[in-house]
Amino acid sequence: MARTLETSVVQDPSDGFRLLPHLETRPPDLRVSFDVLGSGRIRARMSGTAVPALQGTEHKADLSAGPDEVLAAAARLCARWKERFVDFQPVDDRGRALLDRRRPYATAADLSSEPEDELSRALADLARGGESLLFDTLLGGDDERTGVFRGYLRSALDREGLRVRFDSDLHLPWSMLCTTGHSTASATPLHTLFTRFLGHRHQIEHTGDAYAWTGPPRSAPARPAVSLNHDVRVGRATRADEVAKALAEGTTCVTRTTYDDLVRDFGNPDLDEQLTYFWCHGEFIGNEPEPRVLVLRLTDGAPFDGHTVRELRARHRHSRFRPLVLLNACHAGVSGAGVDRAFLGRMLIGHGAQGVLGPQTAMPQAFAAEYALEFVTRYLRGEATAGRITHELARHFAARYRNPLGLAYGLHCGMDVRLDRPHGGAL
């Protein structure tokens, strides 16, 4: 006589395939890795179609620079952008500040009416610093293998239009680094100076963690779900209101203004957003010997950081939370190596975010709002990837506004992330 047998499923043998969306990603044209080894050495590797394949070996070198030296140089470069560009103050022949030109590069996004010789001097200084960090500090030294590696990398980066991934234990401002140049500032046109920056030449992303997130693929919602997380007091004299309108057009948009709002929603296992936008102040806090980390503050001023993200999202590893995060908060140019600039981004990515885009130095509110308006408008169309838009905006602000601050926005993962819209539709 037939009878029903009781069954108990104790294992899902398909998980190994169902939870591997990263296998579908197209590889970059150039992948450059910088691994920090246990001895404090940095090992560099390089691969991809942009560099020649070597018979019986690979592009690899152990560098002479140490992690602390490199991170300190990166912090100095970010501070240099703030001091020499964002805070630039013209003076008269007697060294007195010109009252009619108060910090001209910080108060407007369009610098097309500013004197070209001043802009050229500032940009040449930033380019020299970006080149030195890459080739003299990180890849410096007389070791033969390092020299060969440096030559191959320089040759690849001198090209244009590559998709470049810096897979690195060291979080550096890659888009602000530069190719080699030999001209003096007075003899170099602005366009030529702009083209030296890696962010102007290539699509760039920074990665680091292996298998940062594995979860089931998602289908496109009928209306994109987005959020505006902001301090309502920030940027009142900017185009911030237009950014808010762009976020809300044709979407389901949630607005959060307090720490409690963030905790409520980030703790929700069903949180599901395609674009998460932060418009607020950011600062680095912490005590030695631990590195200081970035915290965000909305209207109520309570700190929200990577530790908070981990507390709220650790139990929801396979949720539908898969946004691109636009972190439009000032990363103040803090000097020294004891600063973890990437911690918040790593926590967001490790708990679901497909990528994090944000400024790598102190960013004037006037420019930050202009950048956000351009990025949000283009991204919500669903026609281009985050990497392509970031690259286009770096060139857009350089060509139209003669402003290099678009190069200071760095993409942590997410180069190939695109807003999915039903049936490939766009706004």
C-alpha positions in Angstrom: 0.0 0.0 0.0 1.4 3.4 -1.0 2.1 6.0 1.6 3.6 9.5 1.6 7.1 9.7 3.0 8.0 12.7 5.1 10.9 14.7 3.7 13.2 17.4 5.1 15.3 19.7 2.9 18.6 20.3 4.7 20.6 21.8 1.9 20.0 23.9 -1.2 22.5 22.5 -3.7 21.8 25.2 -6.3 23.0 28.2 -4.2 26.4 27.9 -5.6 25.0 28.9 -9.0 22.0 31.0 -8.1 24.1 33.4 -6.0 26.9 34.2 -8.4 25.7 37.3 -10.4 29.3 38.5 -10.6 30.1 35.8 -13.2 28.2 37.8 -15.8 30.3 41.0 -15.5 32.5 41.9 -18.5 36.2 42.1 -17.5 37.9 45.5 -17.6 40.5 46.3 -20.3 43.1 46.9 -17.6 43.2 45.5 -14.1 46.0 46.7 -11.8 46.3 45.1 -8.4 48.2 46.4 -5.3 48.2 43.8 -2.5 49.6 44.6 0.9 51.5 41.6 2.1 52.0 40.5 5.6 55.6 41.9 5.7 54.3 45.4 4.8 55.4 45.1 1.2 53.2 46.0 -1.7 52.9 43.6 -4.6 51.7 45.0 -7.9 50.1 42.9 -10.6 48.6 43.8 -14.0 46.5 42.1 -16.6 44.0 42.6 -19.3 43.9 43.3 -23.1 45.5 46.7 -22.7 48.8 45.1 -21.8 50.7 42.5 -23.8 50.6 38.9 -22.6 54.0 37.6 -21.5 55.3 34.2 -22.3 55.6 32.0 -19.3 55.1 34.7 -16.7 53.0 37.7 -15.7 53.2 41.4 -15.0 54.3 41.5 -11.4 56.6 43.4 -9.1 57.3 43.9 -5.4 57.5 47.6 -4.8 59.9 49.4 -2.6 57.3 51.8 -1.2 55.5 51.0 2.0 51.7 51.3 2.6 52.1 54.2 5.1 54.3 56.2 2.8 51.8 55.8 -0.1 48.7 56.6 2.0 50.4 59.7 3.5 51.3 60.9 0.0 47.7 60.3 -1.1 46.4 62.3 1.8 48.8 65.1 0.9 47.5 65.1 -2.7 43.9 65.4 -1.5 44.8 68.2 0.8 46.7 69.9 -2.0 43.5 70.0 -4.1 41.7 71.7 -1.3 44.5 74.2 -0.5 45.7 75.0 -4.0 42.4 74.8 -5.8 39.2 74.8 -3.7 40.6 77.4 -1.3 42.5 79.4 -3.9 42.3 83.1 -3.1 43.6 85.7 -5.7 45.6 88.6 -4.2 46.8 92.0 -5.5 50.4 93.1 -6.0 50.6 93.8 -2.3 49.4 90.3 -1.3 45.9 91.5 -0.2 42.8 89.4 -1.0 40.8 90.7 -3.9 37.4 91.4 -2.4 35.6 91.0 -5.7 37.0 87.4 -6.2 36.5 85.6 -2.9 37.5 82.0 -3.4 36.4 82.0 -7.0 36.9 78.2 -7.6 34.7 77.4 -4.6 31.8 79.7 -5.2 30.8 78.7 -8.7 30.9 75.6 -10.9 31.5 77.5 -14.1 35.1 78.8 -14.2 35.1 79.7 -17.9 35.4 83.4 -17.1 38.4 83.0 -14.7 41.9 84.0 -15.9 43.4 81.1 -17.9 46.9 81.6 -16.6 45.7 81.2 -13.0 43.8 78.0 -13.9 46.8 76.6 -15.8 49.1 77.2 -12.9 46.7 75.5 -10.5 46.0 72.6 -12.8 49.7 72.0 -13.6 50.4 71.9 -9.9 47.7 69.3 -9.3 48.9 67.3 -12.3 52.4 67.3 -11.1 51.3 65.9 -7.7 49.1 63.3 -9.3 52.0 62.1 -11.5 54.5 62.0 -8.6 52.2 59.9 -6.4 51.7 57.3 -9.1 55.2 57.0 -10.7 57.6 58.4 -8.0 56.0 57.2 -4.8 53.9 54.1 -5.5 55.9 52.8 -8.4 59.2 54.5 -7.6 62.6 52.9 -7.2 65.4 51.4 -9.3 64.5 47.8 -9.1 64.5 46.3 -12.6 61.1 44.5 -12.2 59.5 47.7 -10.9 60.9 49.6 -13.8 59.5 47.2 -16.4 56.1 47.1 -14.6 56.1 50.9 -14.5 56.9 51.1 -18.2 54.1 48.8 -19.2 51.6 50.6 -17.0 52.6 54.0 -18.3 52.2 52.8 -21.9 48.7 51.5 -21.2 47.5 54.5 -19.3 48.8 56.8 -22.0 46.0 55.4 -24.2 42.4 56.8 -23.9 39.0 55.2 -23.4 40.0 52.1 -21.4 37.9 50.6 -18.7 40.4 50.4 -15.8 40.0 48.6 -12.5 42.4 49.3 -9.6 41.9 46.3 -7.4 43.9 47.4 -4.4 44.2 47.1 -0.6 45.3 50.8 -0.8 42.5 53.2 -1.4 44.0 56.0 -3.5 42.4 58.8 -5.5 43.0 57.0 -8.8 41.0 59.5 -11.0 43.2 62.3 -9.7 46.5 60.6 -10.7 48.2 61.5 -13.9 50.2 60.3 -16.8 53.7 61.7 -17.5 54.0 65.3 -18.7 57.0 67.4 -19.6 55.7 70.8 -20.5 55.8 73.8 -18.2 52.5 75.4 -16.9 53.0 78.6 -19.0 53.4 76.6 -22.2 50.7 74.0 -21.7 47.1 74.6 -22.8 44.4 73.8 -20.3 43.0 71.0 -22.5 46.4 69.3 -22.5 46.6 69.5 -18.7 43.2 68.1 -18.3 44.0 65.1 -20.5 46.8 64.0 -18.3 44.4 63.0 -15.5 43.4 59.4 -15.4 39.8 60.3 -14.7 39.7 62.3 -17.9 41.3 59.5 -20.0 39.5 56.4 -18.8 36.6 54.9 -17.0 37.9 54.0 -13.5 36.7 52.0 -10.5 38.4 51.0 -7.3 37.8 47.5 -5.9 39.4 45.5 -3.2 37.2 42.9 -1.5 36.7 39.4 -3.0 33.0 38.3 -3.5 31.8 41.5 -1.8 28.2 40.5 -2.3 26.5 37.4 -3.6 22.8 37.3 -3.9 19.9 36.5 -6.3 19.5 38.5 -9.5 16.7 41.1 -9.4 14.2 42.2 -11.9 13.6 45.9 -12.8 10.7 47.5 -10.9 8.0 49.4 -12.7 9.2 52.6 -11.1 12.8 53.0 -9.9 13.1 53.2 -6.1 15.4 56.0 -5.0 16.1 58.0 -1.8 17.2 61.4 -0.8 19.1 61.4 2.5 20.0 65.0 3.4 20.6 67.7 5.8 18.0 70.3 4.8 20.3 73.1 5.8 23.0 72.3 3.3 23.3 74.0 -0.1 20.3 76.3 0.1 22.0 78.7 -2.4 22.8 75.9 -4.8 20.8 73.7 -7.3 20.1 71.2 -4.5 16.3 71.6 -4.9 16.6 70.8 -8.6 18.5 67.6 -7.7 15.6 66.6 -5.4 13.1 67.2 -8.2 15.1 65.1 -10.6 15.2 62.3 -8.1 11.5 62.4 -7.6 10.5 62.5 -11.3 9.1 59.2 -12.5 10.4 57.3 -9.4 9.3 56.2 -6.0 11.4 58.5 -3.9 11.9 58.3 -0.1 13.2 61.3 1.8 15.2 60.9 5.0 16.5 63.8 7.1 17.5 62.2 10.5 19.6 59.4 11.9 16.4 57.7 13.1 15.1 57.7 9.5 18.3 56.0 8.3 18.3 53.4 11.1 14.6 52.6 10.5 15.1 51.9 6.8 18.6 50.4 6.8 17.4 47.9 9.4 14.5 46.8 7.2 15.3 43.5 5.5 13.0 44.5 2.6 14.9 47.7 1.8 15.0 47.9 -2.0 16.5 50.9 -3.8 18.2 51.4 -7.1 19.8 54.8 -6.3 20.6 56.1 -2.8 21.7 59.7 -2.7 23.3 61.4 0.3 23.6 65.2 0.4 25.1 66.2 3.7 28.3 67.0 5.7 31.0 64.4 6.2 33.9 64.4 8.6 36.5 62.0 9.9 36.3 60.9 13.6 38.0 58.4 15.7 40.9 57.9 18.1 44.3 56.4 17.7 45.5 53.7 17.2 42.4 53.0 15.1 42.2 54.9 11.8 39.6 57.7 11.7 36.6 56.9 9.6 34.1 59.0 7.7 30.8 59.8 9.3 27.8 61.5 7.8 25.4 63.8 9.6 21.9 64.6 8.4 19.7 67.4 9.8 19.8 66.1 13.4 23.6 65.9 13.5 23.8 62.3 14.7 26.8 60.4 13.2 26.0 57.6 10.7 29.0 55.6 9.5 30.2 52.2 8.2 29.9 50.6 11.6 26.2 51.6 11.7 25.7 50.1 8.2 27.2 46.8 9.4 25.1 46.7 12.5 21.9 47.2 10.5 22.6 45.1 7.4 24.7 42.2 8.6 21.6 40.0 9.1 20.3 40.8 5.6 23.2 39.6 3.4 21.0 38.2 0.6 18.4 41.0 0.5 17.2 43.0 -2.5 19.2 46.0 -1.3 21.4 46.6 -4.4 21.7 50.4 -5.0 24.3 52.6 -6.5 25.1 55.1 -3.7 26.0 58.7 -4.6 27.7 59.9 -1.5 27.8 63.7 -2.0 29.4 64.6 1.3 32.7 66.4 1.7 35.7 64.2 2.3 37.7 66.9 4.0 41.4 66.9 3.0 42.7 65.2 6.2 46.5 64.8 6.2 48.3 61.7 7.5 48.0 58.0 6.9 45.7 57.3 9.9 42.5 57.9 7.9 40.3 55.2 6.4 38.7 57.0 3.5 37.0 53.8 2.1 35.5 52.3 5.2 31.9 53.6 4.7 32.1 52.6 1.0 33.4 49.1 1.9 30.6 48.5 4.4 27.9 49.7 1.9 29.3 47.5 -0.8 29.8 44.5 1.5 26.2 44.7 2.5 24.6 45.1 -0.9 25.5 48.3 -2.7 26.7 47.8 -6.3 28.9 50.8 -6.1 29.7 54.0 -4.2 30.5 57.3 -5.9 31.8 60.3 -4.0 34.3 63.2 -3.8 37.8 62.3 -2.7 38.6 65.8 -1.3 36.7 68.7 0.2 34.0 69.6 -2.4 32.4 73.1 -2.7 28.6 72.9 -2.4 28.1 74.9 -5.6 29.9 72.3 -7.7 28.7 69.3 -5.7 25.1 70.2 -6.5 25.8 70.8 -10.2 27.6 67.4 -10.4 24.7 65.6 -8.7 22.1 67.1 -11.0 24.0 66.0 -14.1 24.7 62.5 -12.7 21.2 61.8 -11.3 19.5 63.0 -14.5 21.7 60.8 -16.7 21.7 57.8 -14.5 17.9 57.7 -14.1 17.5 57.5 -17.9 18.9 54.0 -17.7 20.9 54.5 -20.8 24.5 54.5 -19.5 26.6 52.8 -16.8 27.9 54.6 -13.7 31.5 54.3 -15.1 30.6 55.9 -18.4 28.6 58.7 -16.8 31.4 59.5 -14.3 33.9 59.6 -17.2 31.6 61.8 -19.3 31.1 64.2 -16.4 34.8 64.6 -15.8 35.2 65.6 -19.4 32.0 67.7 -19.5 33.0 69.9 -16.6 36.6 70.2 -17.9 35.5 71.2 -21.4 32.4 73.4 -20.7 33.3 74.9 -17.3 37.1 74.5 -17.3 36.6 72.9 -13.8 38.7 69.9 -12.7 36.6 69.0 -9.7 34.7 66.4 -11.7 37.9 64.4 -11.7 37.8 64.4 -7.9 34.8 62.1 -7.8 35.9 58.5 -7.4 33.9 55.3 -8.1 34.3 52.4 -5.6 33.1 49.4 -7.6 30.1 50.0 -9.9 31.8 50.8 -13.2 29.4 48.6 -15.1 26.3 49.3 -13.0 23.3 50.6 -14.9 19.8 51.5 -13.7 17.6 48.6 -14.9 14.3 49.8 -16.4 11.5 47.5 -17.6 11.9 46.4 -21.2 14.9 48.7 -21.6 12.7 51.8 -21.3 14.1 55.2 -20.3 12.7 58.4 -18.9 
